[in-house]
Amino acid sequence: MLPHPDQLKFYRFRYLLLHDGWLSPAYVGVDKAGLVQYLSTEKPPAEAAVEMVEGAALPGFQNAHSHAFQFGMAGRAETHQEGIEDDFWTWREAMYTCALSYSPSQMKKVAVRLYKQMLRNGYTHVGEFHYLHHDQNGQPYANLAEMGERLIEAAAEAGIKVTLIPVFYQKGNFNTAPAPRQRRFICHDTDAYFKLLDSSRIAVSRYENAGLGFGVHSLRAVDAAAIQTTYADGPENLPFHLHAAEQLKEVDDCVAALGQRPVEWLLDNLEAGPRLNLVHCTHMTESETSRLAASGATVILCPGTEANLGDGIFSLKAFTRHNGSWAIGTDSQVSLNPLEDLRWLDYTQRLQSHKRNTFADGASLMIHSSLVSGRKAMGAASESYFSVGKPLDAAVYDLKHPALEQASPGYLLAAMVYTADSAALLGTMVNGKWV
């Protein structure tokens, strides 16, 4: 039964995207909790006040991989000494310097700024892959989740949903002790990590729009046996995340240390399935690609960061051909526009193939995969775009924007994905409210 109109806030969107296409016009009524209670092309009861929105609503974008502290190093790693080769490994030195500089309050301040920018670009949920755990001397805070709690507070202040993913970071590289500049990241064993995870669970419980994940930084940063223990003994109901196969050197080092390529080792040694989320996977063989796709695990792609760091190009066409699950993330925060990242995922495939459309309907495929797989990666699985009983989280695009004004309904979604930028965003809604 529909609640009394006085108990609902009604909106009328010109278009609202559902799995099977546009709903138009779209009347949406939300309750005080921001949950949809009315969804129809028919007008609500006559006495209901309706806010008219001259826009097209997409489901809010899911940012499944973020390192918030790296927003504070914008531009700092973009110059280097002439004659010295600059790559991912030299970039890490600038990142370590940045990581050593933050107090908890400074961490929160940077994260608030970042999360507000994410909202301005249509993201409504962020997965915070968090490893800046300890104080500047590498000592645990009295509250083990001190830094994570500041990130949750930042999300609450900004108004974005967050899944905090505190990760296990133990070593400097395969069979290598951590460097002093990594001291803020380190948990020495699984017991220490699980204590951190327990503390993080308490921190998450204080914010109604926060969830929890867990994971390890990477194969190179945690002993292989400890990775297996963390995955097997960790909470079965939480998503598990780790970086994998991002850099060629990382792949070579893994083969030397473990006798297998990273994704190959993970598939052979972890019980892969829907709760497993691997970030980047830039360098995979055809066998790894097909096996990973079949496993039900999700790959989280961060095209802005992967390009900035010179990682390489993910085999998206092949992975999609095998029905692989993938989502997107902003990682180092050099790119915060989800539409730009989605189209560059397609464009890099075109640059390799020297052909045009990578997919029969690229816009629909990319919106669907990044939404559904992104939600799953953050522990909020749902395949419905908008539905009764679910929150109204939306990125609403301005149909008077020059790039969209001329697009007919049949081409509107493609016009958004392939031509729109953040200036075309009319606004972002979380739990039925403009933020």
C-alpha positions in Angstrom: 0.0 0.0 0.0 1.3 3.4 -1.0 2.0 5.7 2.1 -0.1 8.9 2.3 1.3 11.5 -0.2 2.1 13.8 2.7 4.7 11.2 3.8 6.5 11.1 0.5 8.6 13.5 -1.5 7.8 13.3 -5.2 10.0 14.0 -8.2 9.2 14.0 -11.9 12.2 13.2 -14.2 11.9 13.5 -17.9 13.8 10.2 -18.1 14.9 7.6 -15.6 17.0 4.7 -16.7 15.9 1.1 -15.9 17.5 -2.1 -16.9 15.3 -2.4 -20.0 15.5 1.3 -21.0 14.2 4.7 -20.2 11.1 5.3 -18.1 9.5 8.5 -19.4 8.1 10.5 -17.8 9.2 9.1 -14.5 7.4 9.9 -11.3 9.3 8.9 -8.1 8.1 9.1 -4.6 10.6 8.6 -1.7 9.9 8.3 2.0 11.9 10.0 4.8 14.6 7.4 4.6 15.1 8.0 0.9 13.6 4.7 -0.2 11.5 4.6 -3.3 7.8 4.0 -2.6 6.4 5.1 -5.9 7.8 4.5 -9.4 5.6 5.1 -12.4 4.9 7.0 -15.6 1.5 7.9 -14.0 1.1 11.0 -11.9 0.9 10.5 -8.2 -2.4 11.4 -6.3 -3.6 14.9 -7.1 -2.8 16.3 -3.7 0.9 15.4 -3.9 3.4 18.1 -4.5 5.9 17.2 -7.3 9.3 18.7 -7.9 9.8 18.9 -11.7 13.3 17.9 -12.9 14.3 18.7 -16.4 16.8 15.9 -16.5 17.6 12.3 -17.1 18.4 10.2 -14.1 21.0 7.4 -14.2 21.7 5.2 -11.1 24.4 6.8 -9.0 27.9 5.7 -10.0 29.8 3.3 -7.9 33.5 4.1 -7.2 34.8 0.7 -6.2 38.5 1.7 -5.6 39.7 4.9 -3.9 42.8 5.9 -2.0 41.5 9.2 -0.5 44.9 10.4 0.8 46.4 10.5 -2.7 44.0 13.4 -3.6 46.4 15.5 -1.6 49.3 14.8 -3.9 47.7 16.3 -7.0 50.4 17.4 -9.5 53.3 16.4 -7.1 54.4 13.4 -9.2 54.1 15.0 -12.6 57.6 16.4 -12.9 60.9 14.5 -12.6 64.6 15.2 -13.1 65.7 15.2 -16.7 67.5 12.0 -17.7 66.0 9.9 -15.0 63.4 7.4 -16.1 60.1 7.9 -14.4 57.7 5.0 -13.8 55.3 3.5 -11.3 58.1 2.7 -8.9 59.5 6.3 -8.8 55.9 7.6 -8.4 55.6 5.5 -5.3 58.3 7.6 -3.6 56.1 10.7 -4.0 53.2 8.7 -2.7 55.1 7.6 0.4 56.1 11.3 1.1 52.4 12.3 0.9 51.3 9.4 3.1 53.8 10.3 5.9 52.5 13.9 6.1 48.9 13.4 7.3 47.5 13.7 10.8 44.0 12.2 11.3 42.4 15.6 11.1 44.3 16.4 7.9 43.3 13.1 6.4 39.6 13.9 7.1 39.9 17.4 5.6 41.4 16.0 2.3 38.8 13.2 2.2 35.9 15.6 2.6 37.1 17.7 -0.3 37.6 14.5 -2.4 34.2 13.0 -1.6 32.4 16.2 -2.4 34.1 16.2 -5.8 33.0 12.6 -6.3 29.4 13.6 -5.6 29.8 16.6 -8.0 30.6 14.0 -10.7 27.8 11.6 -10.0 29.4 9.1 -7.7 27.1 8.1 -4.8 29.1 5.3 -3.2 32.8 4.9 -2.7 34.9 1.9 -1.8 37.8 3.2 0.3 40.8 0.8 -0.1 42.5 2.0 3.1 46.1 1.2 4.2 47.2 4.5 6.0 46.6 2.9 9.4 49.2 4.2 11.9 50.8 7.4 13.1 53.7 9.1 11.5 56.1 7.0 13.5 54.5 3.8 12.5 52.9 3.2 15.9 49.2 2.1 16.1 46.8 4.6 17.4 44.9 3.8 20.7 41.9 3.4 18.4 43.3 1.0 15.8 40.9 2.4 13.3 41.6 6.0 13.9 42.4 6.9 10.4 39.6 4.8 9.0 37.2 6.5 11.3 38.3 9.9 10.0 37.4 8.6 6.4 34.0 7.5 7.5 33.4 10.9 9.2 34.5 12.6 6.0 32.0 10.5 4.0 29.2 11.4 6.4 30.1 15.1 6.2 30.2 15.1 2.4 27.0 13.0 2.1 28.4 10.0 0.1 27.9 6.3 1.0 31.2 4.5 1.8 32.5 1.0 2.1 35.6 1.1 4.2 38.1 -1.6 3.1 41.0 -1.7 5.6 43.7 -3.7 4.0 46.6 -5.9 5.2 50.1 -4.5 4.3 53.0 -6.5 5.6 56.1 -6.2 3.4 58.1 -4.0 1.0 58.0 -6.6 -1.8 58.2 -10.3 -2.3 60.5 -11.7 0.4 61.5 -8.1 1.4 61.0 -6.3 4.7 59.0 -3.1 4.6 60.9 0.1 4.1 60.9 2.8 6.8 58.8 5.0 4.6 56.0 2.3 4.5 55.8 2.3 8.3 52.3 3.7 8.5 50.8 0.8 6.5 52.2 -2.2 8.3 50.4 -5.0 10.2 53.1 -7.6 11.0 50.8 -10.6 11.0 47.2 -11.8 10.5 46.4 -11.4 14.2 47.3 -7.7 14.0 45.3 -7.3 10.8 42.2 -9.0 12.2 42.3 -6.7 15.3 42.4 -3.7 12.9 39.4 -5.2 11.0 37.5 -5.6 14.3 38.2 -2.0 15.2 37.1 -0.9 11.8 33.8 -2.7 12.2 33.0 -0.7 15.3 33.9 2.6 13.4 31.6 1.6 10.5 28.7 0.9 12.8 28.5 4.6 13.8 27.5 5.8 10.3 24.3 4.4 8.8 25.6 4.8 5.2 28.8 3.0 5.8 29.7 -0.6 5.1 32.8 -2.8 5.6 35.1 -4.8 3.3 38.5 -6.4 3.9 41.5 -7.5 1.9 45.3 -7.4 1.4 47.2 -4.8 -0.5 48.8 -7.2 -3.0 50.7 -10.4 -3.5 54.0 -8.5 -3.2 52.9 -6.8 0.1 51.8 -9.9 2.1 53.2 -13.3 2.6 51.4 -15.9 0.4 50.4 -18.1 3.3 49.0 -15.0 5.2 47.0 -14.1 2.1 45.4 -17.5 2.1 44.7 -17.3 5.9 43.2 -13.8 5.6 40.9 -14.8 2.8 39.8 -18.2 4.3 39.4 -17.0 7.9 38.0 -13.5 7.1 34.3 -12.7 7.2 32.5 -14.7 4.5 29.8 -12.1 4.1 32.2 -9.2 3.2 33.9 -8.4 -0.1 37.6 -9.1 -0.3 39.9 -6.8 -2.3 43.5 -6.8 -3.5 45.7 -5.3 -6.2 46.9 -7.8 -8.8 49.1 -7.8 -12.0 49.2 -4.0 -12.3 52.9 -3.7 -13.4 55.1 -5.9 -15.6 57.8 -5.9 -12.9 55.3 -7.1 -10.4 54.4 -10.0 -12.6 58.1 -10.9 -13.1 58.8 -10.7 -9.4 55.8 -12.9 -8.6 56.9 -15.6 -11.0 60.4 -15.5 -9.5 59.0 -15.7 -5.9 56.0 -17.9 -6.3 56.5 -19.7 -9.5 53.3 -18.4 -11.0 51.8 -15.2 -12.5 49.7 -13.2 -9.9 46.2 -13.9 -11.2 47.2 -17.5 -11.9 48.4 -18.0 -8.3 45.3 -16.3 -6.9 43.0 -18.6 -8.9 44.9 -21.7 -7.9 45.2 -20.8 -4.2 42.0 -18.9 -3.2 38.5 -20.1 -3.6 37.6 -17.5 -6.2 34.0 -16.3 -6.4 31.7 -13.3 -6.2 33.3 -11.9 -3.0 36.7 -11.7 -4.6 37.7 -8.4 -6.2 41.0 -7.9 -8.0 42.1 -4.4 -8.8 43.8 -3.6 -12.2 44.7 -7.0 -13.6 46.4 -5.2 -16.4 48.7 -8.0 -17.4 47.0 -11.3 -17.8 47.4 -14.2 -20.3 44.4 -15.5 -22.3 44.1 -18.4 -19.9 44.0 -16.1 -16.8 41.5 -13.8 -18.5 39.0 -16.6 -19.3 39.5 -18.3 -15.9 39.0 -15.1 -14.0 35.9 -14.2 -15.9 34.4 -17.7 -15.3 35.2 -17.6 -11.5 32.6 -14.9 -10.7 35.2 -12.6 -9.3 35.1 -8.9 -10.2 37.9 -6.9 -11.7 38.0 -3.2 -10.7 39.5 -1.0 -13.4 40.9 2.5 -12.8 41.6 3.8 -16.3 42.7 7.3 -15.2 45.3 6.0 -12.8 46.3 3.1 -15.0 47.1 5.6 -17.8 48.8 8.1 -15.4 51.1 5.4 -14.0 51.8 3.7 -17.4 50.4 0.4 -16.2 49.1 -0.8 -19.5 45.7 -1.6 -21.0 43.3 -4.1 -19.6 41.9 -6.7 -22.1 38.3 -5.5 -21.6 37.0 -6.8 -24.9 38.3 -10.4 -24.2 37.2 -10.3 -20.6 33.7 -9.1 -21.6 33.5 -11.8 -24.3 33.9 -14.3 -21.5 31.1 -12.6 -19.5 33.6 -11.2 -16.9 32.4 -8.9 -14.1 34.1 -5.5 -13.9 33.6 -2.2 -12.1 35.4 1.1 -12.0 37.4 3.2 -9.4 39.3 6.4 -9.1 42.3 5.0 -7.3 44.9 7.9 -7.1 42.1 10.5 -7.9 43.7 11.9 -11.1 40.3 11.3 -12.9 37.0 11.8 -11.1 34.5 11.8 -14.0 33.0 8.3 -14.3 31.8 9.0 -17.9 35.3 9.9 -19.0 36.7 6.7 -17.4 34.0 4.6 -19.0 34.6 5.9 -22.5 38.4 5.6 -22.2 38.0 2.0 -21.3 36.3 1.6 -24.7 38.7 3.9 -26.5 41.8 2.1 -25.4 40.4 -1.1 -26.9 39.8 0.8 -30.2 43.3 2.1 -30.2 44.6 -1.5 -30.0 42.2 -3.0 -32.5 42.1 0.0 -35.0 38.3 -0.5 -35.2 35.5 1.6 -33.8 32.7 0.2 -31.6 34.2 -2.4 -29.3 30.7 -3.5 -28.2 27.3 -3.7 -29.9 25.9 -1.2 -27.3 28.9 0.1 -25.4 27.0 2.7 -23.4 24.4 0.2 -22.0 27.0 -2.4 -21.3 29.4 -0.1 -19.5 26.7 1.5 -17.3 25.3 -1.9 -16.4 28.6 -3.6 -15.5 30.0 -0.7 -13.6 26.8 -0.3 -11.6 25.9 -4.0 -10.8 29.5 -5.2 -10.3 30.4 -2.0 -8.4 27.6 -2.5 -6.0 28.6 -6.2 -5.5 32.3 -5.1 -5.0 31.2 -2.9 -2.1 28.9 -5.4 -0.4 25.7 -3.7 -1.6 24.7 -6.2 -4.3 21.5 -5.2 -6.3 20.8 -5.7 -10.0 17.8 -3.3 -10.1 18.7 0.2 -11.3 15.8 1.9 -9.4 13.0 0.0 -7.7 10.5 0.2 -4.9 12.1 -0.3 -1.5 15.6 0.7 -2.6 17.3 4.1 -2.1 17.0 6.8 -4.7 20.7 7.3 -5.5 21.0 9.0 -8.9 23.2 11.1 -11.2 20.9 13.5 -13.0 22.0 15.0 -16.3 20.8 18.3 -17.7 18.8 17.7 -20.9 19.3 21.4 -21.8 23.1 20.8 -22.0 24.2 21.3 -25.6 25.6 17.7 -25.9 22.4 16.2 -24.7 19.7 18.6 -25.9 19.9 17.3 -29.5 19.9 13.6 -28.6 16.7 11.6 -29.3 15.7 9.0 -26.6 17.2 6.1 -28.6 20.6 7.8 -28.5 20.5 9.6 -25.2 22.5 7.1 -23.1 25.2 6.9 -25.8 25.3 10.7 -25.9 25.8 10.8 -22.2 28.6 8.2 -22.0 30.5 9.3 -25.1 30.1 13.1 -25.1 29.1 14.4 -21.7 31.4 15.8 -19.0 30.8 16.9 -15.4 29.3 20.2 -16.6 26.3 18.2 -18.0 25.5 16.9 -14.5 22.4 18.7 -13.2 22.9 17.2 -9.7 23.5 14.1 -7.6 21.0 12.5 -5.3 21.7 10.2 -2.3 18.8 8.7 -0.4 16.3 10.8 -2.3 18.0 14.1 -1.5 20.0 16.5 -3.6 23.6 16.6 -2.3 
